[in-house]
Structure formats: C-alpha cells, structure tokens
C-alpha cells in the first residue's frame, strides 16, 4: 500500500478533474486547484517512495 500512495493520489486527482467536467463544475477553481494539488502531491510522493525503496 505504501508503494502505491503516489499513484493513488494521481488517480484521485484525475478522477476529480473528470467528475468536475461531467458535473459542470469546471468554472469553480476550487475543484481544479484541489485536483492539481492531488496530482502534484502524488508525483512528489511517488518519487519520494521510489527513491527511498
């Protein structure tokens, strides 16, 4: 589970973008910024866990 935390965050961010598109929430910056933060945190976490292993 710890190995996949970065990938899970990236997928959650992408799913948030997809859901906000189909729910017509694209105009609200909160959802887009939240998805961006999740994706960036996922990338950083994935790199950190990979380097540490």
QUIGIGI-V174659 format. One record per residue. RES is the residue in one letter. SS is DSSP state (helix for helix, strand for strand, loop for the rest). PSI is psi in radians with two decimals (none if undefined). D_LAST is the distance of its C-alpha to the last C-alpha in Angstrom with 2 decimals. Layout:
BEGIN
RES&SS&PSI&D_LAST / RES&SS&PSI&D_LAST
END
This chain:
BEGIN
X&loop&-0.72&13.23 / X&helix&-0.51&10.50 / X&helix&-0.50&8.65 / X&helix&0.14&12.12 / X&helix&-0.65&13.36 / X&helix&-0.76&13.50 / X&helix&-0.67&15.33 / X&helix&-0.73&17.58 / X&helix&-0.69&18.59 / X&helix&-0.77&19.44 / X&helix&-0.69&21.49 / X&helix&-0.72&23.22 / X&helix&-0.73&24.20 / X&helix&-0.71&25.58 / X&helix&-0.64&27.43 / X&helix&-0.69&28.91 / X&helix&-0.71&30.24 / X&helix&-0.78&31.72 / X&helix&-0.71&33.32 / X&helix&-0.51&34.73 / X&helix&-0.84&36.25 / X&helix&-0.39&37.97 / X&loop&0.12&39.05 / X&loop&0.75&40.62 / X&loop&0.31&38.58 / X&loop&-0.50&37.62 / X&loop&-0.25&40.08 / X&loop&2.03&38.33 / X&helix&-0.38&35.80 / X&helix&-0.76&34.04 / X&helix&-0.72&32.50 / X&helix&-0.71&31.50 / X&helix&-0.68&29.95 / X&helix&-0.75&28.10 / X&helix&-0.70&26.69 / X&helix&-0.75&25.77 / X&helix&-0.74&23.97 / X&helix&-0.74&22.01 / X&helix&-0.79&21.06 / X&helix&-0.73&20.07 / X&helix&-0.64&18.09 / X&helix&-0.71&16.30 / X&helix&-0.80&15.54 / X&helix&-0.75&14.33 / X&helix&-0.69&12.17 / X&helix&-0.76&10.67 / X&helix&-0.76&10.05 / X&helix&-0.82&8.69 / X&helix&-0.67&6.16 / X&helix&-0.75&5.33 / X&helix&-0.60&5.58 / X&helix&-0.48&3.82 / X&loop&none&0.00
END
